[in-house]
Amino acid sequence: FLGELGLTGEVRRVAQIELRAREAKRLGIQALAVPAAQAKELSGEVRGVEIIPIARAGELSARVG
């Protein structure tokens, strides 16, 4: 998961998401949940890594659990 959780469950944008995603790929991570507002920024950045856009924390728990 790359993002910041707000107190009401919203997933907020984070700085340098491209750099963070590339590092996650280097470490062997195959899927990343990211803020929906930033998902398009990563479309070409991390080939081979599934990008899962998340707007609210409940969406993440539904995908994982």
Disulfide bonds with the S-S distance in Angstrom:
none
